[in-house]
Amino acid sequence: MSRAVREFPRPVPLARIGVEPYRQEIEASEAERDALARRFDLLSLERLSASVELVRRGPDMVLLHAVFTAGFAQSCVISLEPVEGAIADEFTLLYGPPEREEEAGATVAEDIAFEPLLGETIDIGEAVAQEFSLALPQFPRLPDAEPEIAAEPDAAAGPFAALARLSSRPAD
C-alpha cells in the first residue's frame, strides 16, 4: 500500500507522547507553502504555522489540540483578481483505533472529530494542513467586485418564440 506524498509532513511517533503533554511549534517552509498552495488552489501561501499539543487519553487514544495562523491569496470568484486573506483558528481531534470510534464519540465533546490511528505516528503537519483547507473561504470575493447580471431575455427571441407565433395565428 503506497502512501500519498504529504506537503507538510511533521510525523510524531506515538512513543514520544507520554504522561505529560507533547508540544511542538511547526512552520511550513517556502517549498511546503508552495506545494500546499498548489494542493488547495491558492495563488500563494505566505505563512502557515501552528502550536500543537498531543495528550494521551488512555493507552490507545491521543487528543490533538492545535492553534494555527496563515496568510494567503486566492482568486476572486468574480474578477479572478487576487484576494488577500488571513486565518487564525484552532481545532481538536481525537486519534484512536478505528474500532473504538463509536466509544470515543461518547467520551469527548461533539465538535471534536475522530481520526483513525493507523500506524505508529500522528502527522501533525497534515492535520494542520487539512484543517487550514477547511477554514479557507469557499467563495473569495473582492469587496468591490460586482457580478454582471444579464438583462431579462426577450421572450420573442427565446427558444419557444416560433411556438408562440404559431399559437397566436388566427385559426383557418
Contacts in CASP RR format, 6 or more apart in sequence:
PFRMAT RR
TARGET T0000
AUTHOR 0000-0000-0000
METHOD contacts of the structure
MODEL  1
MSRAVREFPRPVPLARIGVEPYRQEIEASEAERDALARRFDLLSLERLSA
SVELVRRGPDMVLLHAVFTAGFAQSCVISLEPVEGAIADEFTLLYGPPER
EEEAGATVAEDIAFEPLLGETIDIGEAVAQEFSLALPQFPRLPDAEPEIA
AEPDAAAGPFAALARLSSRPAD
6 123 0 8 1.000
6 125 0 8 1.000
6 126 0 8 1.000
6 129 0 8 1.000
7 32 0 8 1.000
7 35 0 8 1.000
7 36 0 8 1.000
7 39 0 8 1.000
7 129 0 8 1.000
8 26 0 8 1.000
8 28 0 8 1.000
8 32 0 8 1.000
8 35 0 8 1.000
8 36 0 8 1.000
8 48 0 8 1.000
8 125 0 8 1.000
8 126 0 8 1.000
8 128 0 8 1.000
8 129 0 8 1.000
9 123 0 8 1.000
9 125 0 8 1.000
9 126 0 8 1.000
10 24 0 8 1.000
10 26 0 8 1.000
10 52 0 8 1.000
10 123 0 8 1.000
10 124 0 8 1.000
10 125 0 8 1.000
10 126 0 8 1.000
10 128 0 8 1.000
11 121 0 8 1.000
11 122 0 8 1.000
11 123 0 8 1.000
11 124 0 8 1.000
12 22 0 8 1.000
12 24 0 8 1.000
12 54 0 8 1.000
12 121 0 8 1.000
12 122 0 8 1.000
12 123 0 8 1.000
12 124 0 8 1.000
13 120 0 8 1.000
13 121 0 8 1.000
14 62 0 8 1.000
14 117 0 8 1.000
14 120 0 8 1.000
14 121 0 8 1.000
14 122 0 8 1.000
15 120 0 8 1.000
16 22 0 8 1.000
17 54 0 8 1.000
17 55 0 8 1.000
17 56 0 8 1.000
17 62 0 8 1.000
18 56 0 8 1.000
19 56 0 8 1.000
21 53 0 8 1.000
21 54 0 8 1.000
21 55 0 8 1.000
22 53 0 8 1.000
22 54 0 8 1.000
22 55 0 8 1.000
23 51 0 8 1.000
23 52 0 8 1.000
23 53 0 8 1.000
23 54 0 8 1.000
24 51 0 8 1.000
24 52 0 8 1.000
24 124 0 8 1.000
25 49 0 8 1.000
25 50 0 8 1.000
25 51 0 8 1.000
25 52 0 8 1.000
26 49 0 8 1.000
26 50 0 8 1.000
26 52 0 8 1.000
26 124 0 8 1.000
26 125 0 8 1.000
26 128 0 8 1.000
27 47 0 8 1.000
27 48 0 8 1.000
27 49 0 8 1.000
27 50 0 8 1.000
28 36 0 8 1.000
28 45 0 8 1.000
28 47 0 8 1.000
28 48 0 8 1.000
28 49 0 8 1.000
32 48 0 8 1.000
33 44 0 8 1.000
33 45 0 8 1.000
33 46 0 8 1.000
33 47 0 8 1.000
33 48 0 8 1.000
34 45 0 8 1.000
36 42 0 8 1.000
36 45 0 8 1.000
36 48 0 8 1.000
36 129 0 8 1.000
36 132 0 8 1.000
37 43 0 8 1.000
37 44 0 8 1.000
37 45 0 8 1.000
37 72 0 8 1.000
39 129 0 8 1.000
39 133 0 8 1.000
40 132 0 8 1.000
40 133 0 8 1.000
40 136 0 8 1.000
41 74 0 8 1.000
42 72 0 8 1.000
42 73 0 8 1.000
42 74 0 8 1.000
42 136 0 8 1.000
43 72 0 8 1.000
43 73 0 8 1.000
43 74 0 8 1.000
43 75 0 8 1.000
43 82 0 8 1.000
44 72 0 8 1.000
44 73 0 8 1.000
45 70 0 8 1.000
45 71 0 8 1.000
45 72 0 8 1.000
46 71 0 8 1.000
46 72 0 8 1.000
46 73 0 8 1.000
47 69 0 8 1.000
47 70 0 8 1.000
47 71 0 8 1.000
48 68 0 8 1.000
48 69 0 8 1.000
48 70 0 8 1.000
48 71 0 8 1.000
48 128 0 8 1.000
48 129 0 8 1.000
48 132 0 8 1.000
49 68 0 8 1.000
49 69 0 8 1.000
49 70 0 8 1.000
50 66 0 8 1.000
50 67 0 8 1.000
50 68 0 8 1.000
50 69 0 8 1.000
50 124 0 8 1.000
50 125 0 8 1.000
50 128 0 8 1.000
51 66 0 8 1.000
51 67 0 8 1.000
51 68 0 8 1.000
52 64 0 8 1.000
52 65 0 8 1.000
52 66 0 8 1.000
52 124 0 8 1.000
52 125 0 8 1.000
52 127 0 8 1.000
52 128 0 8 1.000
53 64 0 8 1.000
53 65 0 8 1.000
53 66 0 8 1.000
54 62 0 8 1.000
54 63 0 8 1.000
54 64 0 8 1.000
54 122 0 8 1.000
54 124 0 8 1.000
55 62 0 8 1.000
55 63 0 8 1.000
55 65 0 8 1.000
56 62 0 8 1.000
56 63 0 8 1.000
57 63 0 8 1.000
57 94 0 8 1.000
57 107 0 8 1.000
60 96 0 8 1.000
60 97 0 8 1.000
60 100 0 8 1.000
60 117 0 8 1.000
61 94 0 8 1.000
61 95 0 8 1.000
61 96 0 8 1.000
61 100 0 8 1.000
61 104 0 8 1.000
61 117 0 8 1.000
62 94 0 8 1.000
62 95 0 8 1.000
62 96 0 8 1.000
62 117 0 8 1.000
62 122 0 8 1.000
63 92 0 8 1.000
63 93 0 8 1.000
63 94 0 8 1.000
63 95 0 8 1.000
63 108 0 8 1.000
63 112 0 8 1.000
64 92 0 8 1.000
64 93 0 8 1.000
64 94 0 8 1.000
64 95 0 8 1.000
64 122 0 8 1.000
64 124 0 8 1.000
64 127 0 8 1.000
65 90 0 8 1.000
65 91 0 8 1.000
65 92 0 8 1.000
66 90 0 8 1.000
66 91 0 8 1.000
66 92 0 8 1.000
66 124 0 8 1.000
66 127 0 8 1.000
66 128 0 8 1.000
66 131 0 8 1.000
67 88 0 8 1.000
67 89 0 8 1.000
67 90 0 8 1.000
68 87 0 8 1.000
68 88 0 8 1.000
68 89 0 8 1.000
68 90 0 8 1.000
68 128 0 8 1.000
68 131 0 8 1.000
68 132 0 8 1.000
69 86 0 8 1.000
69 87 0 8 1.000
69 88 0 8 1.000
70 86 0 8 1.000
70 87 0 8 1.000
70 132 0 8 1.000
71 84 0 8 1.000
71 85 0 8 1.000
71 86 0 8 1.000
71 87 0 8 1.000
72 84 0 8 1.000
72 85 0 8 1.000
72 86 0 8 1.000
72 87 0 8 1.000
72 136 0 8 1.000
73 82 0 8 1.000
73 83 0 8 1.000
73 84 0 8 1.000
73 85 0 8 1.000
74 82 0 8 1.000
74 83 0 8 1.000
74 85 0 8 1.000
74 136 0 8 1.000
74 137 0 8 1.000
74 140 0 8 1.000
75 81 0 8 1.000
75 82 0 8 1.000
75 83 0 8 1.000
75 140 0 8 1.000
76 82 0 8 1.000
76 83 0 8 1.000
76 140 0 8 1.000
76 141 0 8 1.000
76 142 0 8 1.000
76 145 0 8 1.000
77 139 0 8 1.000
77 140 0 8 1.000
77 141 0 8 1.000
78 141 0 8 1.000
78 142 0 8 1.000
78 145 0 8 1.000
78 146 0 8 1.000
78 147 0 8 1.000
79 142 0 8 1.000
79 145 0 8 1.000
81 142 0 8 1.000
81 145 0 8 1.000
83 137 0 8 1.000
83 140 0 8 1.000
83 141 0 8 1.000
83 142 0 8 1.000
85 137 0 8 1.000
85 140 0 8 1.000
87 132 0 8 1.000
87 135 0 8 1.000
87 136 0 8 1.000
89 131 0 8 1.000
89 132 0 8 1.000
89 135 0 8 1.000
91 131 0 8 1.000
92 109 0 8 1.000
92 111 0 8 1.000
92 112 0 8 1.000
93 112 0 8 1.000
93 113 0 8 1.000
93 114 0 8 1.000
93 115 0 8 1.000
93 127 0 8 1.000
94 104 0 8 1.000
94 105 0 8 1.000
94 108 0 8 1.000
94 112 0 8 1.000
94 113 0 8 1.000
94 114 0 8 1.000
94 115 0 8 1.000
95 114 0 8 1.000
95 115 0 8 1.000
95 116 0 8 1.000
95 117 0 8 1.000
95 122 0 8 1.000
96 104 0 8 1.000
96 114 0 8 1.000
96 115 0 8 1.000
96 116 0 8 1.000
96 117 0 8 1.000
97 116 0 8 1.000
97 117 0 8 1.000
98 116 0 8 1.000
98 117 0 8 1.000
98 118 0 8 1.000
101 114 0 8 1.000
101 116 0 8 1.000
104 114 0 8 1.000
105 112 0 8 1.000
105 114 0 8 1.000
115 127 0 8 1.000
155 161 0 8 1.000
155 164 0 8 1.000
156 164 0 8 1.000
END
